[in-house]
Amino acid sequence: MSASKKQGIKKVVLAYSGGLDTSVIVPWLKENYGCEVICYCADVGQGEDLSGLEEKALKSGASKLIIEDLTEELASDYLVPMMKAGAIYERKYLLGTSAARPLIAKRLVDIAHAEGADAIAHGATGKGNDQVRFELTVMALDPRLKIIAPWREWEIRSREDAIAYAAAHHVPVTATKKSIYSRDANLWHLSHEGGLLEDPWNEPDEAMYQISSSPEAAPEQPVYLEIEFESGNPVSLNGEKLSPAKMIAALNKVGGAHGIGRVDLVENRLVGMKSHGVYETPGGTILMAAHQELEMLVIDHQTMQFKDLVALKYAELIYNGLWFTPLREALEAFVDSTQGPVTGIVKLKLYKGNIIVAGRKSPFSLYREDFATFGQEDVYDQSDAEGFIHLFGLTLKVRALNGLPVSGMNMPKPDYSRFKRD
């Protein structure tokens, strides 16, 4: 950022965790931009003790620290819509980090407005996806706000550099041994990158996992769960009414104990490189499985097929930081239009890492035993199938009559000689 632009920034709202990087960012912003720094910390269910964070932020040079509990908003306005869409990135990833970033960035914008700030800063590196998610959200909600990404500007390149900078600027940093893994936690999941995972041939170390048991160590007896939905929204667990956040937390506990929700994935980052990560998402995995089973009971064939296509695009938008876009809102409107009949109860059995469907029921079920029974002729006349098969296979019959091979890869070359001019 040019010197003139730096001089125009008076007040910055910083996404703050209290870790080494964001602690160092506070004095760095003041030194390089000459601005006031307001720190913002969002509680999205990461399970960290946030007491003492205010004192640390103030000692680092911030003018104030704002802490908010966003767990219920995250669950109801981001995780549940994502679950209803069936959004899964690259076949495995349930988008835990991706879903939380737009909410945090939205609140950064809100606080910038309330505090009269003219810029927002974040501690995301220049190699990852989070920088895109934070900055696209700010651009979508208020493009007048400047965005400062220190990792793309400063000379700090290592943990040792950051510790030295903190010491020189009297920033209180607890001298703790750095984990070999880079982790991100929230209500929905816990992610792990780095360390042994840098080589995708390595099997993850069991000691790495923090919220889920291994299937081998899971209880010998299964546990049964009944999850009730109303118009696609989860409303009760084993008959107990729970808010979305409390239900996810409860499912995390029971699912983690039974080894549910571990994912090992080599994924394509938006910035162009592949990365290897391991995710623990016990509650989300259970909730997604239950919701999908109920949809299979109540949604018609054509709508289900198209909804599966929507799920792929929905997941891509979230992963790429495009939550606040007209397309995602339009896709959510479509998803919501399909969810009216997704009302009922799904019974699941959890056993050593497996989710086994034990039953499902809904007042809007499209399954009719009298229609499906082979012995009934009143609704389904088996002789009708002959004409249907003839029509359904007509293109196959025409190809065969024309002497064409079954595989399109082995098509004979056309004879263009008859088109040549004399």
GUZA-843549 format. One record per residue (C-alpha): residue number from 1; residue in one letter; x, y, z. Coordinates in steps of 0.001 Angstrom, whole numbers, m for minus. Each point is the difference from the previous one (the first is absolute). Last residue first. Layout:
N
{num = NUM, residu = A, u = X, v = Y, w = Z}
...
//
This chain:
422
{num = 422, residu = D, u = m15163, v = m32309, w = m59274}
{num = 421, residu = R, u = m831, v = 1309, w = 3468}
{num = 420, residu = K, u = 521, v = m2251, w = 3002}
{num = 419, residu = F, u = m3043, v = m725, w = 2170}
{num = 418, residu = R, u = m112, v = m3698, w = m884}
{num = 417, residu = S, u = 3574, v = m342, w = 1164}
{num = 416, residu = Y, u = m884, v = 1039, w = 3565}
{num = 415, residu = D, u = m459, v = m3538, w = 1257}
{num = 414, residu = P, u = m574, v = 187, w = 3750}
{num = 413, residu = K, u = 2435, v = m1774, w = 2318}
{num = 412, residu = P, u = m1570, v = m2941, w = 1790}
{num = 411, residu = M, u = m953, v = 616, w = 3636}
{num = 410, residu = N, u = 2145, v = m1827, w = 2498}
{num = 409, residu = M, u = m93, v = 2578, w = 2790}
{num = 408, residu = G, u = m3802, v = 167, w = m264}
{num = 407, residu = S, u = m145, v = m3475, w = 1470}
{num = 406, residu = V, u = m2969, v = m2159, w = m1064}
{num = 405, residu = P, u = 1202, v = m257, w = m3572}
{num = 404, residu = L, u = m2263, v = 1224, w = m2814}
{num = 403, residu = G, u = m1706, v = m2450, w = m2354}
{num = 402, residu = N, u = m2867, v = 2360, w = m796}
{num = 401, residu = L, u = m2471, v = m2482, w = 1479}
{num = 400, residu = A, u = 2118, v = m61, w = 3193}
{num = 399, residu = R, u = m30, v = 3775, w = 309}
{num = 398, residu = V, u = m3776, v = 69, w = m564}
{num = 397, residu = K, u = m575, v = m2616, w = 2719}
{num = 396, residu = L, u = 2116, v = 1866, w = 2533}
{num = 395, residu = T, u = m1905, v = 3221, w = m758}
{num = 394, residu = L, u = m3320, v = m1822, w = 538}
{num = 393, residu = G, u = 939, v = m1418, w = 3399}
{num = 392, residu = F, u = m2390, v = 2103, w = 2082}
{num = 391, residu = L, u = m2751, v = m377, w = m2575}
{num = 390, residu = H, u = 135, v = m3802, w = m138}
{num = 389, residu = I, u = 514, v = m199, w = 3773}
{num = 388, residu = F, u = m3129, v = 2077, w = 655}
{num = 387, residu = G, u = m2074, v = m2115, w = m2369}
{num = 386, residu = E, u = 982, v = m3203, w = 1832}
{num = 385, residu = A, u = m335, v = 1506, w = 3479}
{num = 384, residu = D, u = m3747, v = 432, w = m325}
{num = 383, residu = S, u = m373, v = m3792, w = 423}
{num = 382, residu = Q, u = 1069, v = 406, w = 3620}
{num = 381, residu = D, u = m3135, v = 1944, w = 864}
{num = 380, residu = Y, u = 823, v = 2311, w = 2888}
{num = 379, residu = V, u = m2761, v = 1573, w = 2079}
{num = 378, residu = D, u = m2583, v = m2788, w = 158}
{num = 377, residu = E, u = 2478, v = m2798, w = m793}
{num = 376, residu = Q, u = 1434, v = m614, w = 3460}
{num = 375, residu = G, u = 2191, v = m3059, w = 569}
{num = 374, residu = F, u = 3265, v = 1782, w = m718}
{num = 373, residu = T, u = m484, v = 2348, w = 2939}
{num = 372, residu = A, u = 1335, v = 3485, w = m747}
{num = 371, residu = F, u = m3330, v = 1758, w = m440}
{num = 370, residu = D, u = m1619, v = m1620, w = 3080}
{num = 369, residu = E, u = 3122, v = 772, w = 2030}
{num = 368, residu = R, u = m181, v = 3651, w = m912}
{num = 367, residu = Y, u = 3189, v = 2054, w = 185}
{num = 366, residu = L, u = m622, v = 3642, w = m753}
{num = 365, residu = S, u = 177, v = 826, w = 3708}
{num = 364, residu = F, u = m1647, v = 3285, w = 940}
{num = 363, residu = P, u = m1098, v = m1044, w = 3518}
{num = 362, residu = S, u = 3607, v = m1089, w = 487}
{num = 361, residu = K, u = 1846, v = m3071, w = 1247}
{num = 360, residu = R, u = 3552, v = m1306, w = 57}
{num = 359, residu = G, u = 1722, v = m3053, w = 1421}
{num = 358, residu = A, u = 3266, v = m1621, w = 1114}
{num = 357, residu = V, u = 2385, v = 1788, w = m2332}
{num = 356, residu = I, u = 3558, v = m975, w = 862}
{num = 355, residu = I, u = 2635, v = 2634, w = 671}
{num = 354, residu = N, u = 3360, v = m1728, w = 340}
{num = 353, residu = G, u = 3106, v = 1018, w = 1927}
{num = 352, residu = K, u = m227, v = m2765, w = 2565}
{num = 351, residu = Y, u = m3797, v = m225, w = 232}
{num = 350, residu = L, u = m2528, v = 2795, w = m232}
{num = 349, residu = K, u = m3579, v = m1088, w = m713}
{num = 348, residu = L, u = m2296, v = 2563, w = m1573}
{num = 347, residu = K, u = m3742, v = 645, w = 247}
{num = 346, residu = V, u = m1388, v = 2728, w = m2240}
{num = 345, residu = I, u = m3120, v = 1932, w = 941}
{num = 344, residu = G, u = m2329, v = 2123, w = m2102}
{num = 343, residu = T, u = m271, v = 3138, w = m2067}
{num = 342, residu = V, u = 1850, v = 507, w = m3261}
{num = 341, residu = P, u = m3355, v = 708, w = m1704}
{num = 340, residu = G, u = 554, v = 3776, w = 4}
{num = 339, residu = Q, u = 3701, v = m227, w = m885}
{num = 338, residu = T, u = m56, v = 294, w = m3794}
{num = 337, residu = S, u = m778, v = 3734, w = m161}
{num = 336, residu = D, u = 2760, v = 620, w = 2557}
{num = 335, residu = V, u = 2545, v = m1546, w = m2385}
{num = 334, residu = F, u = m1152, v = 2240, w = m2860}
{num = 333, residu = A, u = 226, v = 3112, w = 2175}
{num = 332, residu = E, u = 3452, v = m1113, w = 1172}
{num = 331, residu = L, u = 1085, v = m288, w = m3632}
{num = 330, residu = A, u = m1193, v = 3559, w = m649}
{num = 329, residu = E, u = 1857, v = 1286, w = 3071}
{num = 328, residu = R, u = 3138, v = m1821, w = m1140}
{num = 327, residu = L, u = m353, v = 1530, w = m3463}
{num = 326, residu = P, u = m620, v = 3537, w = 1253}
{num = 325, residu = T, u = 3261, v = m62, w = 1982}
{num = 324, residu = F, u = 814, v = 316, w = 3679}
{num = 323, residu = W, u = 1329, v = m3533, w = 476}
{num = 322, residu = L, u = 2633, v = 240, w = m2737}
{num = 321, residu = G, u = 3072, v = m916, w = 2050}
{num = 320, residu = N, u = 1243, v = m2699, w = m2385}
{num = 319, residu = Y, u = m961, v = m2864, w = 2294}
{num = 318, residu = I, u = m3513, v = 1393, w = 388}
{num = 317, residu = L, u = m498, v = 448, w = m3740}
{num = 316, residu = E, u = 1377, v = m3456, w = m774}
{num = 315, residu = A, u = m2303, v = m1628, w = 2542}
{num = 314, residu = Y, u = m3072, v = 1695, w = m1491}
{num = 313, residu = K, u = 1096, v = m1052, w = m3490}
{num = 312, residu = L, u = 239, v = m3659, w = 1006}
{num = 311, residu = A, u = m3223, v = 132, w = 2007}
{num = 310, residu = V, u = m1903, v = 1494, w = m2952}
{num = 309, residu = L, u = 832, v = m3085, w = m2060}
{num = 308, residu = D, u = m1317, v = m2247, w = 2777}
{num = 307, residu = K, u = m3129, v = 2163, w = 149}
{num = 306, residu = F, u = m575, v = m719, w = m3682}
{num = 305, residu = Q, u = m24, v = m3744, w = 628}
{num = 304, residu = M, u = m2201, v = 313, w = 3072}
{num = 303, residu = T, u = m2526, v = 2205, w = m1814}
{num = 302, residu = Q, u = m254, v = m2526, w = m2819}
{num = 301, residu = H, u = m473, v = m3009, w = 2299}
{num = 300, residu = D, u = m2533, v = 1391, w = 2448}
{num = 299, residu = I, u = 896, v = 1093, w = 3523}
{num = 298, residu = V, u = m1541, v = m1737, w = 3046}
{num = 297, residu = L, u = 1914, v = m3156, w = 871}
{num = 296, residu = M, u = 3357, v = 855, w = m1531}
{num = 295, residu = E, u = m215, v = 3387, w = 1713}
{num = 294, residu = L, u = m265, v = m1750, w = 3359}
{num = 293, residu = E, u = 3166, v = m1961, w = m673}
{num = 292, residu = Q, u = 1827, v = 3148, w = m1091}
{num = 291, residu = H, u = m927, v = 1800, w = 3214}
{num = 290, residu = A, u = 1195, v = m2877, w = 2169}
{num = 289, residu = A, u = 3353, v = m262, w = m1795}
{num = 288, residu = M, u = 604, v = 3763, w = 106}
{num = 287, residu = L, u = m775, v = 106, w = 3731}
{num = 286, residu = I, u = 2310, v = m2899, w = 780}
{num = 285, residu = T, u = 2893, v = 1428, w = m2007}
{num = 284, residu = G, u = m506, v = 3439, w = 1508}
{num = 283, residu = G, u = 99, v = m1364, w = 3518}
{num = 282, residu = P, u = 3187, v = m2026, w = m536}
{num = 281, residu = T, u = 2019, v = 2453, w = m2096}
{num = 280, residu = E, u = 3699, v = m782, w = 516}
{num = 279, residu = Y, u = 2040, v = 1067, w = m3007}
{num = 278, residu = V, u = 3371, v = m1086, w = m1339}
{num = 277, residu = G, u = 1814, v = 2111, w = m2530}
{num = 276, residu = H, u = 2236, v = m345, w = m3030}
{num = 275, residu = S, u = 340, v = 2986, w = m2289}
{num = 274, residu = K, u = m72, v = 431, w = m3754}
{num = 273, residu = M, u = 1043, v = 3283, w = m1532}
{num = 272, residu = G, u = m1943, v = 2454, w = m2138}
{num = 271, residu = V, u = m1118, v = 2833, w = 2259}
{num = 270, residu = L, u = m3447, v = m1575, w = 335}
{num = 269, residu = R, u = 1479, v = m2974, w = 1769}
{num = 268, residu = N, u = m452, v = m3420, w = m1574}
{num = 267, residu = E, u = m362, v = m2677, w = 2634}
{num = 266, residu = V, u = 1949, v = m3018, w = 1217}
{num = 265, residu = L, u = m2384, v = m1321, w = 2632}
{num = 264, residu = D, u = m51, v = m2116, w = 3158}
{num = 263, residu = V, u = m3446, v = 186, w = 1615}
{num = 262, residu = R, u = m1007, v = m1089, w = 3512}
{num = 261, residu = G, u = m3701, v = 466, w = 743}
{num = 260, residu = I, u = m1019, v = m2741, w = 2415}
{num = 259, residu = G, u = 2277, v = m1858, w = 2410}
{num = 258, residu = H, u = m2682, v = m942, w = 2522}
{num = 257, residu = A, u = 1048, v = 2502, w = 2682}
{num = 256, residu = G, u = 216, v = 2730, w = m2630}
{num = 255, residu = G, u = m3559, v = m670, w = m1091}
{num = 254, residu = V, u = m1347, v = 220, w = 3535}
{num = 253, residu = K, u = 1770, v = 3264, w = 782}
{num = 252, residu = N, u = m254, v = 1610, w = m3404}
{num = 251, residu = L, u = m3701, v = m924, w = m113}
{num = 250, residu = A, u = m594, v = 1945, w = 3223}
{num = 249, residu = A, u = 1892, v = 3034, w = m1336}
{num = 248, residu = I, u = m1914, v = m151, w = m3289}
{num = 247, residu = M, u = m3276, v = m162, w = 1907}
{num = 246, residu = K, u = 972, v = 2917, w = 2231}
{num = 245, residu = A, u = 857, v = 2133, w = m3023}
{num = 244, residu = P, u = m3202, v = m877, w = m1858}
{num = 243, residu = S, u = m2165, v = 719, w = 3059}
{num = 242, residu = L, u = m1226, v = m3097, w = 1785}
{num = 241, residu = K, u = m3354, v = m1649, w = 657}
{num = 240, residu = E, u = 517, v = m3355, w = 1706}
{num = 239, residu = G, u = m1732, v = m2985, w = m1600}
{num = 238, residu = N, u = 3189, v = m1953, w = m685}
{num = 237, residu = L, u = 1443, v = 3098, w = m1657}
{num = 236, residu = S, u = m2413, v = 2731, w = m1019}
{num = 235, residu = V, u = m450, v = 2849, w = m2475}
{num = 234, residu = P, u = 2193, v = m620, w = m3034}
{num = 233, residu = N, u = m1232, v = 2266, w = m2818}
{num = 232, residu = G, u = m976, v = m1588, w = m3326}
{num = 231, residu = S, u = m3640, v = 1038, w = 154}
{num = 230, residu = E, u = m189, v = m1319, w = 3583}
{num = 229, residu = F, u = 2597, v = m2610, w = 835}
{num = 228, residu = E, u = 260, v = m2545, w = 2819}
{num = 227, residu = I, u = 3174, v = m1891, w = 847}
{num = 226, residu = E, u = m246, v = m3369, w = 1754}
{num = 225, residu = L, u = 3304, v = m1437, w = 1176}
{num = 224, residu = Y, u = 998, v = m3570, w = 816}
{num = 223, residu = V, u = 3322, v = m948, w = 1611}
{num = 222, residu = P, u = 2047, v = m3041, w = m914}
{num = 221, residu = Q, u = 1755, v = m2228, w = 2565}
{num = 220, residu = E, u = 3720, v = m732, w = m164}
{num = 219, residu = P, u = 793, v = 3641, w = 733}
{num = 218, residu = A, u = 2547, v = 1738, w = m2269}
{num = 217, residu = A, u = 3701, v = m830, w = 375}
{num = 216, residu = E, u = 279, v = m1770, w = m3368}
{num = 215, residu = P, u = m2134, v = 2666, w = m1688}
{num = 214, residu = S, u = 2495, v = 2621, w = 1202}
{num = 213, residu = S, u = m1497, v = 2519, w = 2383}
{num = 212, residu = S, u = m890, v = 3468, w = m1156}
{num = 211, residu = I, u = 512, v = 3508, w = 1368}
{num = 210, residu = Q, u = 3799, v = 327, w = 202}
{num = 209, residu = Y, u = 1651, v = m2058, w = m2716}
{num = 208, residu = M, u = 3760, v = 483, w = m369}
{num = 207, residu = A, u = 848, v = m2786, w = 2490}
{num = 206, residu = E, u = m1283, v = m2532, w = m2549}
{num = 205, residu = D, u = 2778, v = 986, w = m2375}
{num = 204, residu = P, u = m1297, v = 471, w = m3515}
{num = 203, residu = E, u = 1222, v = m2613, w = m2495}
{num = 202, residu = N, u = 2821, v = 1399, w = m2081}
{num = 201, residu = W, u = m212, v = m268, w = m3799}
{num = 200, residu = P, u = m1529, v = 3472, w = m197}
{num = 199, residu = D, u = 3351, v = 1498, w = 1109}
{num = 198, residu = E, u = m719, v = 3412, w = 1534}
{num = 197, residu = L, u = m2334, v = m1845, w = 2338}
{num = 196, residu = L, u = 2878, v = m910, w = 2310}
{num = 195, residu = G, u = 180, v = 3627, w = 1120}
{num = 194, residu = G, u = m2330, v = 2259, w = m1951}
{num = 193, residu = E, u = m3799, v = 140, w = 24}
{num = 192, residu = H, u = m2726, v = m884, w = 2513}
{num = 191, residu = S, u = m3632, v = 1117, w = 12}
{num = 190, residu = L, u = m2542, v = m45, w = 2828}
{num = 189, residu = H, u = m3671, v = 147, w = m870}
{num = 188, residu = W, u = m3506, v = 1471, w = 228}
{num = 187, residu = L, u = 123, v = 2029, w = 3215}
{num = 186, residu = N, u = 3367, v = 1490, w = m905}
{num = 185, residu = A, u = 3619, v = m1031, w = m221}
{num = 184, residu = D, u = 2911, v = 754, w = m2304}
{num = 183, residu = R, u = 3303, v = m1792, w = 375}
{num = 182, residu = S, u = 3546, v = 255, w = m1339}
{num = 181, residu = Y, u = 1865, v = m3049, w = 1219}
{num = 180, residu = I, u = 3517, v = m333, w = 1434}
{num = 179, residu = S, u = m1346, v = 1768, w = 3055}
{num = 178, residu = K, u = 2119, v = 2916, w = 1156}
{num = 177, residu = K, u = 1524, v = m378, w = 3449}
{num = 176, residu = T, u = m1201, v = 2842, w = 2159}
{num = 175, residu = A, u = 1700, v = 3231, w = 947}
{num = 174, residu = T, u = m3003, v = 2183, w = 790}
{num = 173, residu = V, u = 155, v = 3201, w = m1989}
{num = 172, residu = P, u = m485, v = 3377, w = 1698}
{num = 171, residu = V, u = 1004, v = 2618, w = m2607}
{num = 170, residu = H, u = 2870, v = 2191, w = 1219}
{num = 169, residu = H, u = 768, v = 1292, w = m3516}
{num = 168, residu = A, u = 3477, v = m1542, w = m267}
{num = 167, residu = A, u = m1233, v = m3196, w = 1641}
{num = 166, residu = A, u = m2892, v = m317, w = m2436}
{num = 165, residu = Y, u = 2304, v = 568, w = m2990}
{num = 164, residu = A, u = 2357, v = m2709, w = 1271}
{num = 163, residu = I, u = m2890, v = m2407, w = 479}
{num = 162, residu = A, u = m1252, v = 743, w = m3520}
{num = 161, residu = D, u = 3403, v = m580, w = m1566}
{num = 160, residu = E, u = 367, v = m3267, w = 1909}
{num = 159, residu = R, u = m3391, v = m1132, w = m1246}
{num = 158, residu = S, u = 1202, v = 624, w = m3533}
{num = 157, residu = R, u = m249, v = 2354, w = m2956}
{num = 156, residu = I, u = m532, v = 3475, w = 1465}
{num = 155, residu = E, u = 932, v = 2515, w = m2694}
{num = 154, residu = W, u = m3480, v = 1472, w = m245}
{num = 153, residu = E, u = m2286, v = 547, w = m2947}
{num = 152, residu = R, u = m1950, v = m3071, w = m1130}
{num = 151, residu = W, u = m80, v = m1452, w = 3510}
{num = 150, residu = P, u = m1247, v = 3396, w = 1198}
{num = 149, residu = A, u = m3314, v = m249, w = m1895}
{num = 148, residu = I, u = m1627, v = 3442, w = 202}
{num = 147, residu = I, u = m3380, v = 580, w = m1631}
{num = 146, residu = K, u = m1402, v = 3473, w = m624}
{num = 145, residu = L, u = m3713, v = 520, w = 514}
{num = 144, residu = R, u = m1850, v = 1705, w = m2855}
{num = 143, residu = P, u = m879, v = m3416, w = m1476}
{num = 142, residu = D, u = m2627, v = m482, w = 2719}
{num = 141, residu = L, u = m1978, v = m3256, w = 127}
{num = 140, residu = A, u = 1235, v = m1818, w = m3116}
{num = 139, residu = M, u = 3566, v = 1269, w = 251}
{num = 138, residu = V, u = 149, v = m907, w = 3689}
{num = 137, residu = T, u = m1267, v = m3491, w = m778}
{num = 136, residu = L, u = 2468, v = m381, w = m2855}
{num = 135, residu = E, u = 2796, v = 1018, w = 2371}
{num = 134, residu = F, u = m670, v = m2470, w = 2767}
{num = 133, residu = R, u = m601, v = m2972, w = m2286}
{num = 132, residu = V, u = 2976, v = 783, w = m2238}
{num = 131, residu = Q, u = 2419, v = 332, w = 2912}
{num = 130, residu = D, u = m1439, v = m3222, w = 1401}
{num = 129, residu = N, u = 919, v = m2106, w = m3032}
{num = 128, residu = G, u = 3696, v = m339, w = 700}
{num = 127, residu = K, u = 3402, v = 998, w = m1308}
{num = 126, residu = G, u = 42, v = 3747, w = 774}
{num = 125, residu = T, u = m501, v = m614, w = 3706}
{num = 124, residu = A, u = m3071, v = 947, w = 1994}
{num = 123, residu = G, u = 592, v = 2402, w = 2875}
{num = 122, residu = H, u = m2789, v = 2466, w = m738}
{num = 121, residu = A, u = m383, v = 3767, w = m207}
{num = 120, residu = I, u = m3035, v = 2209, w = m652}
{num = 119, residu = A, u = 113, v = 3657, w = m964}
{num = 118, residu = D, u = m1856, v = 3326, w = 299}
{num = 117, residu = A, u = m1252, v = m339, w = 3549}
{num = 116, residu = G, u = m2936, v = 2066, w = 1262}
{num = 115, residu = E, u = m621, v = m2302, w = 2944}
{num = 114, residu = A, u = m3486, v = m1137, w = m986}
{num = 113, residu = H, u = 869, v = m308, w = m3678}
{num = 112, residu = A, u = 3224, v = m1883, w = 698}
{num = 111, residu = I, u = m1979, v = m2169, w = 2414}
{num = 110, residu = D, u = m2458, v = m1006, w = m2717}
{num = 109, residu = V, u = 2827, v = m677, w = m2459}
{num = 108, residu = L, u = 1818, v = m2211, w = 2511}
{num = 107, residu = R, u = m3336, v = m1704, w = 708}
{num = 106, residu = K, u = m333, v = m939, w = m3656}
{num = 105, residu = A, u = 3581, v = m1283, w = m31}
{num = 104, residu = I, u = m747, v = m2327, w = 2907}
{num = 103, residu = L, u = m3161, v = m1271, w = m1702}
{num = 102, residu = P, u = 1782, v = m433, w = m3339}
{num = 101, residu = R, u = 2799, v = m2003, w = 1675}
{num = 100, residu = A, u = m2141, v = m2530, w = 1857}
{num = 99, residu = A, u = m1254, v = m1959, w = m3015}
{num = 98, residu = S, u = 3430, v = m529, w = m1586}
{num = 97, residu = T, u = 1580, v = m1283, w = 3213}
{num = 96, residu = G, u = m2530, v = m2819, w = 336}
{num = 95, residu = L, u = m549, v = m715, w = m3681}
{num = 94, residu = L, u = m1284, v = m3583, w = 253}
{num = 93, residu = Y, u = 2991, v = m1294, w = m1981}
{num = 92, residu = K, u = m479, v = m3451, w = m1552}
{num = 91, residu = R, u = m1176, v = m182, w = m3616}
{num = 90, residu = E, u = 2013, v = 2985, w = m1252}
{num = 89, residu = Y, u = m1911, v = 2535, w = 2087}
{num = 88, residu = I, u = m3232, v = m1152, w = 1622}
{num = 87, residu = A, u = m3148, v = 2150, w = m87}
{num = 86, residu = G, u = m3149, v = m2022, w = 703}
{num = 85, residu = A, u = m2054, v = 3165, w = m453}
{num = 84, residu = K, u = m1788, v = m659, w = 3277}
{num = 83, residu = M, u = 3396, v = m400, w = 1685}
{num = 82, residu = M, u = 1240, v = 3335, w = m1342}
{num = 81, residu = P, u = m3200, v = 1708, w = 1145}
{num = 80, residu = V, u = 503, v = m1636, w = 3443}
{num = 79, residu = L, u = 3659, v = 1034, w = 258}
{num = 78, residu = Y, u = m380, v = 3650, w = m1017}
{num = 77, residu = D, u = m2989, v = 1783, w = 1528}
{num = 76, residu = S, u = m1018, v = m2386, w = 2798}
{num = 75, residu = A, u = 3372, v = m1400, w = 1058}
{num = 74, residu = L, u = 2155, v = 3086, w = m490}
{num = 73, residu = E, u = m2626, v = 2204, w = 1622}
{num = 72, residu = E, u = m181, v = m2343, w = 2993}
{num = 71, residu = T, u = 3783, v = m110, w = 360}
{num = 70, residu = L, u = 619, v = 3721, w = m487}
{num = 69, residu = D, u = 1065, v = 907, w = 3542}
{num = 68, residu = E, u = 1598, v = 3423, w = m326}
{num = 67, residu = I, u = 3244, v = 1489, w = 1325}
{num = 66, residu = I, u = 989, v = 3627, w = m623}
{num = 65, residu = L, u = 3478, v = 1101, w = 1072}
{num = 64, residu = K, u = 1015, v = 3629, w = 455}
{num = 63, residu = S, u = 2669, v = 2577, w = m802}
{num = 62, residu = A, u = 2455, v = m2687, w = m1085}
{num = 61, residu = G, u = 3649, v = 374, w = 964}
{num = 60, residu = S, u = 1125, v = m3535, w = 815}
{num = 59, residu = K, u = m765, v = 702, w = 3660}
{num = 58, residu = L, u = m3591, v = 742, w = m1009}
{num = 57, residu = A, u = m313, v = m3253, w = m1924}
{num = 56, residu = K, u = 1459, v = m2043, w = 2877}
{num = 55, residu = E, u = m2306, v = 1589, w = 2551}
{num = 54, residu = E, u = m2981, v = m720, w = m2213}
{num = 53, residu = L, u = 1027, v = m3623, w = m571}
{num = 52, residu = G, u = 127, v = m756, w = 3717}
{num = 51, residu = S, u = m3056, v = m2198, w = m251}
{num = 50, residu = L, u = m478, v = m1392, w = m3494}
{num = 49, residu = D, u = 407, v = m3646, w = 983}
{num = 48, residu = E, u = m174, v = m1862, w = m3293}
{num = 47, residu = G, u = m2744, v = m2395, w = m1040}
{num = 46, residu = Q, u = m62, v = 965, w = m3668}
{num = 45, residu = G, u = m3756, v = 540, w = 180}
{num = 44, residu = V, u = m133, v = 3002, w = m2284}
{num = 43, residu = D, u = 1153, v = 2488, w = 2648}
{num = 42, residu = A, u = 1007, v = 2992, w = m2079}
{num = 41, residu = C, u = 2893, v = 2241, w = 1037}
{num = 40, residu = Y, u = 276, v = 3599, w = m1162}
{num = 39, residu = C, u = 2945, v = 2276, w = 716}
{num = 38, residu = I, u = m238, v = 3748, w = m522}
{num = 37, residu = V, u = 3231, v = 1569, w = m1243}
{num = 36, residu = E, u = 590, v = 3756, w = m237}
{num = 35, residu = C, u = 2192, v = 964, w = m2932}
{num = 34, residu = G, u = 3588, v = 1071, w = m683}
{num = 33, residu = Y, u = 43, v = m2334, w = m2992}
{num = 32, residu = N, u = 3369, v = m1705, w = 358}
{num = 31, residu = E, u = 596, v = 257, w = 3748}
{num = 30, residu = K, u = m3628, v = m239, w = 1070}
{num = 29, residu = L, u = m659, v = m2890, w = m2366}
{num = 28, residu = W, u = 3169, v = m1810, w = 1143}
{num = 27, residu = P, u = m952, v = 575, w = 3648}
{num = 26, residu = V, u = m3299, v = m1900, w = m503}
{num = 25, residu = I, u = 1294, v = m2551, w = m2532}
{num = 24, residu = V, u = 2292, v = m1522, w = 2623}
{num = 23, residu = S, u = m2924, v = m1195, w = 2078}
{num = 22, residu = T, u = m1697, v = m1247, w = m3168}
{num = 21, residu = D, u = 2948, v = m2236, w = m833}
{num = 20, residu = L, u = 811, v = m1286, w = 3487}
{num = 19, residu = G, u = m3514, v = m981, w = 956}
{num = 18, residu = G, u = m2521, v = 2347, w = 1577}
{num = 17, residu = S, u = m2651, v = m887, w = m2556}
{num = 16, residu = Y, u = m567, v = 3387, w = m1622}
{num = 15, residu = A, u = m1732, v = 1027, w = m3219}
{num = 14, residu = L, u = 1228, v = 3599, w = m13}
{num = 13, residu = V, u = m2217, v = 3085, w = m332}
{num = 12, residu = V, u = 2115, v = 2913, w = m1213}
{num = 11, residu = K, u = m176, v = 3747, w = 694}
{num = 10, residu = K, u = 1706, v = 2967, w = m1641}
{num = 9, residu = I, u = 930, v = m1240, w = m3471}
{num = 8, residu = G, u = 784, v = 2813, w = m2435}
{num = 7, residu = Q, u = 3725, v = m37, w = 755}
{num = 6, residu = K, u = 235, v = m3600, w = m1175}
{num = 5, residu = K, u = m1672, v = 962, w = m3266}
{num = 4, residu = S, u = 2597, v = 2712, w = m570}
{num = 3, residu = A, u = 2854, v = m2360, w = 868}
{num = 2, residu = S, u = m1148, v = m2530, w = m2593}
{num = 1, residu = M, u = m1353, v = m3411, w = 957}
//
